[in-house]
């Protein structure tokens, strides 16, 4: 039986390949022709790059390359996101604060409660974002340790909401089924009441034009996180 090998790279090698793809300065000793040849197939290869032998987590199911907007403000990001995604369509909707795409936004997810995020995203800076599939039952500690071993920066609620703002169309056109959750880890001391922020897809992709397609919950750090969900990981590029 043929065994499929998984490409394994160091964090430094992976970053240099990404910088090459982005056309940024890097430490790879390649001619222009060699670089162009690699770039032709690199994007397809990125999704299979895997830096861990922890079989509770799989290779990234989806990747994003994002640039933080120049007007990004860490201190207000969460509150502004929650506010801007609320659309008043009628007096009835106004009374119930009915959202357009967000069906539920946990009251504990505020800029004040999560102001101590371990890493603050930098305006104008580029990041590579991965959605890592969870393949077995884990908890917050397992996810945090895995994220840190990968070299991910811990961006909490701010990173989760910013990804939705920048890559909403791609997220909603993906293969995520109803009930799929994305967890954004941080150190325990940065979590409000020990709660991890969670994005939940509430509709299958053929319903993505409907209101209430997304929910934002919290999940207790010590409680089990089940397979078929995802871990959000941000990586610095420049």
Phi and psi restraints in degrees (value plus and minus 20) as a CYANA .aco file:
   2 UNK   PHI     -97.5   -57.5
   2 UNK   PSI     111.6   151.6
   3 UNK   PHI    -120.5   -80.5
   3 UNK   PSI     104.9   144.9
   4 UNK   PHI    -101.6   -61.6
   4 UNK   PSI     103.6   143.6
   5 UNK   PHI    -107.4   -67.4
   5 UNK   PSI     125.4   165.4
   6 UNK   PHI    -120.8   -80.8
   6 UNK   PSI     109.7   149.7
   7 UNK   PHI     -85.5   -45.5
   7 UNK   PSI     107.7   147.7
   8 UNK   PHI    -138.8   -98.8
   8 UNK   PSI     106.1   146.1
   9 UNK   PHI    -150.9  -110.9
   9 UNK   PSI     134.1   174.1
  10 UNK   PHI     -95.5   -55.5
  10 UNK   PSI     141.4   181.4
  11 UNK   PHI     -79.1   -39.1
  11 UNK   PSI     -60.0   -20.0
  12 UNK   PHI     -84.9   -44.9
  12 UNK   PSI     -62.8   -22.8
  13 UNK   PHI     -83.4   -43.4
  13 UNK   PSI     -62.7   -22.7
  14 UNK   PHI     -82.6   -42.6
  14 UNK   PSI     -63.6   -23.6
  15 UNK   PHI     -83.4   -43.4
  15 UNK   PSI     -61.0   -21.0
  16 UNK   PHI     -85.5   -45.5
  16 UNK   PSI     -57.5   -17.5
  17 UNK   PHI     -85.3   -45.3
  17 UNK   PSI     -58.4   -18.4
  18 UNK   PHI     -87.8   -47.8
  18 UNK   PSI     -60.3   -20.3
  19 UNK   PHI     -82.3   -42.3
  19 UNK   PSI     -57.3   -17.3
  20 UNK   PHI     -82.0   -42.0
  20 UNK   PSI     -65.1   -25.1
  21 UNK   PHI     -81.6   -41.6
  21 UNK   PSI     -56.2   -16.2
  22 UNK   PHI    -103.1   -63.1
  22 UNK   PSI     -24.5    15.5
  23 UNK   PHI      55.3    95.3
  23 UNK   PSI       2.7    42.7
  24 UNK   PHI    -117.4   -77.4
  24 UNK   PSI     139.0   179.0
  25 UNK   PHI     -77.8   -37.8
  25 UNK   PSI     119.7   159.7
  26 UNK   PHI    -169.5  -129.5
  26 UNK   PSI     155.0   195.0
  27 UNK   PHI    -118.7   -78.7
  27 UNK   PSI      -7.5    32.5
  28 UNK   PHI    -101.5   -61.5
  28 UNK   PSI     111.2   151.2
  29 UNK   PHI    -110.7   -70.7
  29 UNK   PSI      64.0   104.0
  30 UNK   PHI    -152.3  -112.3
  30 UNK   PSI     127.7   167.7
  31 UNK   PHI     -95.5   -55.5
  31 UNK   PSI     147.1   187.1
  32 UNK   PHI     -81.5   -41.5
  32 UNK   PSI     -60.9   -20.9
  33 UNK   PHI     -84.9   -44.9
  33 UNK   PSI     -61.3   -21.3
  34 UNK   PHI     -84.2   -44.2
  34 UNK   PSI     -61.5   -21.5
  35 UNK   PHI     -82.9   -42.9
  35 UNK   PSI     -63.8   -23.8
  36 UNK   PHI     -84.3   -44.3
  36 UNK   PSI     -55.5   -15.5
  37 UNK   PHI     -86.0   -46.0
  37 UNK   PSI     -62.4   -22.4
  38 UNK   PHI     -86.9   -46.9
  38 UNK   PSI     -63.0   -23.0
  39 UNK   PHI     -82.9   -42.9
  39 UNK   PSI     -46.2    -6.2
  40 UNK   PHI     -81.8   -41.8
  40 UNK   PSI     -52.3   -12.3
  41 UNK   PHI    -135.2   -95.2
  41 UNK   PSI     -21.4    18.6
  42 UNK   PHI     -85.8   -45.8
  42 UNK   PSI     -62.2   -22.2
  43 UNK   PHI     -81.0   -41.0
  43 UNK   PSI     -57.5   -17.5
  44 UNK   PHI     -87.0   -47.0
  44 UNK   PSI     -52.8   -12.8
  45 UNK   PHI     -95.3   -55.3
  45 UNK   PSI     -49.8    -9.8
  46 UNK   PHI     -76.3   -36.3
  46 UNK   PSI     -58.2   -18.2
  47 UNK   PHI     -88.1   -48.1
  47 UNK   PSI     -36.7     3.3
  48 UNK   PHI    -119.0   -79.0
  48 UNK   PSI     -25.4    14.6
  49 UNK   PHI     -88.5   -48.5
  49 UNK   PSI     111.2   151.2
  50 UNK   PHI    -161.4  -121.4
  50 UNK   PSI     108.6   148.6
  51 UNK   PHI    -129.1   -89.1
  51 UNK   PSI      -3.0    37.0
  52 UNK   PHI    -163.0  -123.0
  52 UNK   PSI     132.1   172.1
  53 UNK   PHI    -122.9   -82.9
  53 UNK   PSI      -5.8    34.2
  54 UNK   PHI     -98.8   -58.8
  54 UNK   PSI      85.3   125.3
  55 UNK   PHI     -97.1   -57.1
  55 UNK   PSI     -13.8    26.2
  56 UNK   PHI    -102.8   -62.8
  56 UNK   PSI     -30.9     9.1
  57 UNK   PHI    -148.5  -108.5
  57 UNK   PSI     124.2   164.2
  58 UNK   PHI    -128.2   -88.2
  58 UNK   PSI     155.6   195.6
  59 UNK   PHI     -81.8   -41.8
  59 UNK   PSI     133.3   173.3
  60 UNK   PHI     -74.5   -34.5
  60 UNK   PSI     112.2   152.2
  61 UNK   PHI    -102.6   -62.6
  61 UNK   PSI     -47.6    -7.6
  62 UNK   PHI    -172.8  -132.8
  62 UNK   PSI     124.7   164.7
  63 UNK   PHI    -149.0  -109.0
  63 UNK   PSI     131.7   171.7
  64 UNK   PHI    -155.1  -115.1
  64 UNK   PSI     125.0   165.0
  65 UNK   PHI    -134.2   -94.2
  65 UNK   PSI      93.7   133.7
  66 UNK   PHI    -143.2  -103.2
  66 UNK   PSI     134.0   174.0
  67 UNK   PHI    -138.2   -98.2
  67 UNK   PSI     107.0   147.0
  68 UNK   PHI     -88.3   -48.3
  68 UNK   PSI     109.3   149.3
  69 UNK   PHI     -78.3   -38.3
  69 UNK   PSI     128.4   168.4
  70 UNK   PHI     -82.8   -42.8
  70 UNK   PSI     -47.5    -7.5
  71 UNK   PHI    -111.8   -71.8
  71 UNK   PSI      -8.3    31.7
  72 UNK   PHI     -83.9   -43.9
  72 UNK   PSI     116.7   156.7
  73 UNK   PHI    -150.8  -110.8
  73 UNK   PSI      90.2   130.2
  74 UNK   PHI     -77.0   -37.0
  74 UNK   PSI     -59.3   -19.3
  75 UNK   PHI     -89.2   -49.2
  75 UNK   PSI     -41.8    -1.8
  76 UNK   PHI    -142.1  -102.1
  76 UNK   PSI     -21.4    18.6
  77 UNK   PHI     -73.0   -33.0
  77 UNK   PSI     -68.8   -28.8
  78 UNK   PHI     -86.2   -46.2
  78 UNK   PSI     -69.1   -29.1
  79 UNK   PHI     -83.4   -43.4
  79 UNK   PSI     -60.4   -20.4
  80 UNK   PHI     -87.5   -47.5
  80 UNK   PSI     -57.5   -17.5
  81 UNK   PHI     -82.4   -42.4
  81 UNK   PSI     -70.1   -30.1
  82 UNK   PHI     -79.9   -39.9
  82 UNK   PSI     -61.7   -21.7
  83 UNK   PHI     -89.2   -49.2
  83 UNK   PSI     -62.8   -22.8
  84 UNK   PHI     -93.0   -53.0
  84 UNK   PSI     -39.9     0.1
  85 UNK   PHI    -113.7   -73.7
  85 UNK   PSI     -11.6    28.4
  86 UNK   PHI    -121.9   -81.9
  86 UNK   PSI      99.5   139.5
  87 UNK   PHI    -136.0   -96.0
  87 UNK   PSI     103.4   143.4
  88 UNK   PHI    -106.5   -66.5
  88 UNK   PSI      86.9   126.9
  89 UNK   PHI    -119.3   -79.3
  89 UNK   PSI     -41.2    -1.2
  90 UNK   PHI    -181.4  -141.4
  90 UNK   PSI     151.3   191.3
  91 UNK   PHI     -81.4   -41.4
  91 UNK   PSI     -57.8   -17.8
  92 UNK   PHI     -84.8   -44.8
  92 UNK   PSI     -66.1   -26.1
  93 UNK   PHI     -84.7   -44.7
  93 UNK   PSI     -58.6   -18.6
  94 UNK   PHI     -81.5   -41.5
  94 UNK   PSI     -62.0   -22.0
  95 UNK   PHI     -82.5   -42.5
  95 UNK   PSI     -59.5   -19.5
  96 UNK   PHI    -111.6   -71.6
  96 UNK   PSI     -16.3    23.7
  97 UNK   PHI      32.7    72.7
  97 UNK   PSI      25.9    65.9
  98 UNK   PHI     -87.4   -47.4
  98 UNK   PSI     109.6   149.6
  99 UNK   PHI    -105.8   -65.8
  99 UNK   PSI     144.1   184.1
 100 UNK   PHI    -102.8   -62.8
 100 UNK   PSI     -77.9   -37.9
 101 UNK   PHI    -131.1   -91.1
 101 UNK   PSI     -43.1    -3.1
 102 UNK   PHI    -114.9   -74.9
 102 UNK   PSI      94.5   134.5
 103 UNK   PHI    -100.9   -60.9
 103 UNK   PSI     -47.5    -7.5
 104 UNK   PHI    -172.5  -132.5
 104 UNK   PSI     114.3   154.3
 105 UNK   PHI    -152.6  -112.6
 105 UNK   PSI      89.4   129.4
 106 UNK   PHI     -73.0   -33.0
 106 UNK   PSI     113.4   153.4
 107 UNK   PHI     -83.8   -43.8
 107 UNK   PSI     -42.1    -2.1
 108 UNK   PHI     -96.9   -56.9
 108 UNK   PSI     -34.8     5.2
 109 UNK   PHI    -104.2   -64.2
 109 UNK   PSI      63.5   103.5
 110 UNK   PHI    -145.7  -105.7
 110 UNK   PSI     139.8   179.8
 111 UNK   PHI     -80.9   -40.9
 111 UNK   PSI     -55.6   -15.6
 112 UNK   PHI     -87.9   -47.9
 112 UNK   PSI     -67.0   -27.0
 113 UNK   PHI     -86.7   -46.7
 113 UNK   PSI     -50.4   -10.4
 114 UNK   PHI    -136.4   -96.4
 114 UNK   PSI      12.3    52.3
 115 UNK   PHI     -90.6   -50.6
 115 UNK   PSI     -38.2     1.8
 116 UNK   PHI    -114.1   -74.1
 116 UNK   PSI       6.6    46.6
 117 UNK   PHI     -68.3   -28.3
 117 UNK   PSI     115.6   155.6
 118 UNK   PHI     -77.6   -37.6
 118 UNK   PSI     -60.3   -20.3
 119 UNK   PHI    -142.5  -102.5
 119 UNK   PSI     110.5   150.5
 120 UNK   PHI    -121.0   -81.0
 120 UNK   PSI     100.5   140.5
 121 UNK   PHI     -79.7   -39.7
 121 UNK   PSI     123.1   163.1
 122 UNK   PHI    -125.5   -85.5
 122 UNK   PSI     104.7   144.7
 123 UNK   PHI     -75.0   -35.0
 123 UNK   PSI     112.8   152.8
 124 UNK   PHI      65.3   105.3
 124 UNK   PSI     -30.5     9.5
 125 UNK   PHI    -105.1   -65.1
 125 UNK   PSI     127.3   167.3
 126 UNK   PHI    -118.6   -78.6
 126 UNK   PSI     122.6   162.6
 127 UNK   PHI    -156.3  -116.3
 127 UNK   PSI     131.1   171.1
 128 UNK   PHI    -125.5   -85.5
 128 UNK   PSI     108.6   148.6
 129 UNK   PHI    -137.0   -97.0
 129 UNK   PSI     112.9   152.9
 130 UNK   PHI    -139.7   -99.7
 130 UNK   PSI     123.1   163.1
 131 UNK   PHI    -125.5   -85.5
 131 UNK   PSI      90.4   130.4
 132 UNK   PHI    -116.6   -76.6
 132 UNK   PSI     102.5   142.5
 133 UNK   PHI     -89.4   -49.4
 133 UNK   PSI     117.6   157.6
 134 UNK   PHI    -114.0   -74.0
 134 UNK   PSI      99.6   139.6
 135 UNK   PHI    -122.9   -82.9
 135 UNK   PSI     -25.5    14.5
 136 UNK   PHI    -171.0  -131.0
 136 UNK   PSI     148.2   188.2
 137 UNK   PHI     -89.6   -49.6
 137 UNK   PSI     107.4   147.4
 138 UNK   PHI    -155.9  -115.9
 138 UNK   PSI    -194.6  -154.6
 139 UNK   PHI    -157.5  -117.5
 139 UNK   PSI    -195.4  -155.4
 140 UNK   PHI     -79.9   -39.9
 140 UNK   PSI     -59.8   -19.8
 141 UNK   PHI     -83.0   -43.0
 141 UNK   PSI     -63.0   -23.0
 142 UNK   PHI     -80.4   -40.4
 142 UNK   PSI     -65.5   -25.5
 143 UNK   PHI     -86.8   -46.8
 143 UNK   PSI     -59.0   -19.0
 144 UNK   PHI     -84.8   -44.8
 144 UNK   PSI     -66.6   -26.6
 145 UNK   PHI     -81.6   -41.6
 145 UNK   PSI     -62.2   -22.2
 146 UNK   PHI     -82.5   -42.5
 146 UNK   PSI     -66.3   -26.3
 147 UNK   PHI     -78.7   -38.7
 147 UNK   PSI     -63.6   -23.6
 148 UNK   PHI     -88.5   -48.5
 148 UNK   PSI     -56.9   -16.9
 149 UNK   PHI     -85.7   -45.7
 149 UNK   PSI     -50.0   -10.0
 150 UNK   PHI     -96.1   -56.1
 150 UNK   PSI     -33.5     6.5
 151 UNK   PHI      66.6   106.6
 151 UNK   PSI      -3.2    36.8
 152 UNK   PHI     -93.0   -53.0
 152 UNK   PSI     129.2   169.2
 153 UNK   PHI    -111.9   -71.9
 153 UNK   PSI     124.3   164.3
 154 UNK   PHI    -113.9   -73.9
 154 UNK   PSI      86.0   126.0
 155 UNK   PHI    -128.1   -88.1
 155 UNK   PSI     -25.5    14.5
 156 UNK   PHI      35.4    75.4
 156 UNK   PSI    -164.9  -124.9
 157 UNK   PHI     -85.6   -45.6
 157 UNK   PSI     -55.3   -15.3
 158 UNK   PHI     -79.9   -39.9
 158 UNK   PSI     -65.4   -25.4
 159 UNK   PHI     -87.0   -47.0
 159 UNK   PSI     -59.3   -19.3
 160 UNK   PHI     -83.2   -43.2
 160 UNK   PSI     -66.0   -26.0
 161 UNK   PHI     -90.8   -50.8
 161 UNK   PSI     -56.9   -16.9
 162 UNK   PHI     -85.5   -45.5
 162 UNK   PSI     -60.2   -20.2
 163 UNK   PHI     -79.2   -39.2
 163 UNK   PSI     -61.9   -21.9
 164 UNK   PHI     -82.4   -42.4
 164 UNK   PSI     -60.8   -20.8
 165 UNK   PHI     -83.8   -43.8
 165 UNK   PSI     -63.5   -23.5
 166 UNK   PHI    -103.0   -63.0
 166 UNK   PSI     -58.3   -18.3
 167 UNK   PHI    -139.3   -99.3
 167 UNK   PSI      11.2    51.2
 168 UNK   PHI     -77.1   -37.1
 168 UNK   PSI     -67.5   -27.5
 169 UNK   PHI     -79.9   -39.9
 169 UNK   PSI     -63.4   -23.4
 170 UNK   PHI     -88.5   -48.5
 170 UNK   PSI     -59.0   -19.0
 171 UNK   PHI     -83.0   -43.0
 171 UNK   PSI     -64.1   -24.1
 172 UNK   PHI     -98.2   -58.2
 172 UNK   PSI     -34.9     5.1
 173 UNK   PHI    -119.5   -79.5
 173 UNK   PSI     -15.1    24.9
 174 UNK   PHI     -97.3   -57.3
 174 UNK   PSI    -188.8  -148.8
 175 UNK   PHI    -119.8   -79.8
 175 UNK   PSI      -2.6    37.4
 176 UNK   PHI     -92.1   -52.1
 176 UNK   PSI     106.7   146.7
 177 UNK   PHI    -112.2   -72.2
 177 UNK   PSI     146.7   186.7
 178 UNK   PHI     -74.8   -34.8
 178 UNK   PSI     109.1   149.1
 179 UNK   PHI      75.5   115.5
 179 UNK   PSI     -30.5     9.5
 180 UNK   PHI     -85.8   -45.8
 180 UNK   PSI     116.7   156.7
 181 UNK   PHI    -140.1  -100.1
 181 UNK   PSI     128.0   168.0
 182 UNK   PHI    -141.0  -101.0
 182 UNK   PSI     102.5   142.5
 183 UNK   PHI    -123.3   -83.3
 183 UNK   PSI     113.3   153.3
 184 UNK   PHI    -134.6   -94.6
 184 UNK   PSI      86.1   126.1
 185 UNK   PHI    -103.4   -63.4
 185 UNK   PSI     137.5   177.5
 186 UNK   PHI    -174.7  -134.7
 186 UNK   PSI     149.4   189.4
 187 UNK   PHI     -80.9   -40.9
 187 UNK   PSI     129.4   169.4
 188 UNK   PHI     -77.8   -37.8
 188 UNK   PSI     -57.8   -17.8
 189 UNK   PHI     -87.8   -47.8
 189 UNK   PSI     -34.8     5.2
 190 UNK   PHI    -113.4   -73.4
 190 UNK   PSI     -27.3    12.7
 191 UNK   PHI    -111.5   -71.5
 191 UNK   PSI     114.7   154.7
 192 UNK   PHI     -96.4   -56.4
 192 UNK   PSI     102.1   142.1
 193 UNK   PHI      33.3    73.3
 193 UNK   PSI      10.4    50.4
 194 UNK   PHI      44.0    84.0
 194 UNK   PSI       9.8    49.8
 195 UNK   PHI    -127.3   -87.3
 195 UNK   PSI     108.0   148.0
 196 UNK   PHI    -104.5   -64.5
 196 UNK   PSI     113.9   153.9
 197 UNK   PHI     -92.7   -52.7
 197 UNK   PSI     121.1   161.1
 198 UNK   PHI    -156.6  -116.6
 198 UNK   PSI     112.8   152.8
 199 UNK   PHI    -118.6   -78.6
 199 UNK   PSI     112.0   152.0
 200 UNK   PHI    -143.4  -103.4
 200 UNK   PSI     109.1   149.1
 201 UNK   PHI    -102.7   -62.7
 201 UNK   PSI      99.9   139.9
 202 UNK   PHI    -120.5   -80.5
 202 UNK   PSI     -23.8    16.2
 203 UNK   PHI    -157.3  -117.3
 203 UNK   PSI     131.1   171.1
 204 UNK   PHI     -89.8   -49.8
 204 UNK   PSI     142.6   182.6
 205 UNK   PHI     -84.3   -44.3
 205 UNK   PSI     -43.8    -3.8
 206 UNK   PHI     -97.2   -57.2
 206 UNK   PSI     -19.9    20.1
 207 UNK   PHI    -133.2   -93.2
 207 UNK   PSI      -3.3    36.7
 208 UNK   PHI     -87.3   -47.3
 208 UNK   PSI     -36.7     3.3
 209 UNK   PHI    -100.5   -60.5
 209 UNK   PSI     -28.1    11.9
 210 UNK   PHI     -98.5   -58.5
 210 UNK   PSI     132.9   172.9
 211 UNK   PHI     -82.1   -42.1
 211 UNK   PSI     143.1   183.1
 212 UNK   PHI      42.0    82.0
 212 UNK   PSI      18.6    58.6
 213 UNK   PHI    -101.0   -61.0
 213 UNK   PSI     -34.9     5.1
 214 UNK   PHI    -151.3  -111.3
 214 UNK   PSI     124.1   164.1
 215 UNK   PHI    -146.3  -106.3
 215 UNK   PSI     129.4   169.4
 216 UNK   PHI    -140.9  -100.9
 216 UNK   PSI      92.5   132.5
 217 UNK   PHI    -131.8   -91.8
 217 UNK   PSI    -197.2  -157.2
 218 UNK   PHI    -147.0  -107.0
 218 UNK   PSI     137.1   177.1
 219 UNK   PHI    -158.2  -118.2
 219 UNK   PSI     109.8   149.8
 220 UNK   PHI     -82.8   -42.8
 220 UNK   PSI     114.6   154.6
 221 UNK   PHI     -74.2   -34.2
 221 UNK   PSI     -60.9   -20.9
 222 UNK   PHI    -101.5   -61.5
 222 UNK   PSI     -37.4     2.6
 223 UNK   PHI     -95.7   -55.7
 223 UNK   PSI     137.2   177.2
 224 UNK   PHI     -88.1   -48.1
 224 UNK   PSI     123.1   163.1
 225 UNK   PHI    -135.2   -95.2
 225 UNK   PSI     104.8   144.8
 226 UNK   PHI    -111.5   -71.5
 226 UNK   PSI     141.5   181.5
 227 UNK   PHI     -86.9   -46.9
 227 UNK   PSI     146.9   186.9
 228 UNK   PHI      55.1    95.1
 228 UNK   PSI      -9.2    30.8
 229 UNK   PHI    -129.4   -89.4
 229 UNK   PSI    -194.3  -154.3
 230 UNK   PHI    -155.4  -115.4
 230 UNK   PSI     133.1   173.1
 231 UNK   PHI    -131.1   -91.1
 231 UNK   PSI     109.3   149.3
 232 UNK   PHI    -108.0   -68.0
 232 UNK   PSI     107.9   147.9
 233 UNK   PHI    -151.1  -111.1
 233 UNK   PSI     105.4   145.4
 234 UNK   PHI    -123.1   -83.1
 234 UNK   PSI     118.7   158.7
 235 UNK   PHI    -149.1  -109.1
 235 UNK   PSI     115.6   155.6
 236 UNK   PHI     -89.8   -49.8
 236 UNK   PSI     119.6   159.6
 237 UNK   PHI    -132.3   -92.3
 237 UNK   PSI     -63.3   -23.3
